[in-house]
Amino acid sequence: MSRRTGIKVEEGTSSVYADLGYVDAAEMQRKAQLATEIARAIKARHLTQEDAATLLGIDQSKVSRITRGQFRGVSEAKLLELVTRLGHDVKIVVGPARRRAGKIELQFA
């Protein structure tokens, strides 16, 4: 508890979605990472949302929603497709089987 304000502060994990109790927290985290990369790539290419929409083959309003982190209703597969349309290569590697459940992880080069 903070001495100055009397407000209890709790340290979170690396996933705000898990901290908020989302059942699909891992998926939401990956989608957030992909949406962030899409927004970064659009900015780096100096594209307007309209130009990005044309390049990506989606509506400008959907570009706006994705770049603002509103990606519910957009699949991970669609976000991966958008990343490739922005010039990035996407490589999916399936590792060896293990006794525990596997995990899905994104790495950006």
Secondary structure, DSSP 8 states (H G I E B T S, - for coil): --TTT--------S-HHHHTT-TTHHHHHHHHHHHHHHHHHHHHTT--HHHHHHHHTS-HHHHHHHHTT--TTS-HHHHHHHHHHTT-----------SS---------
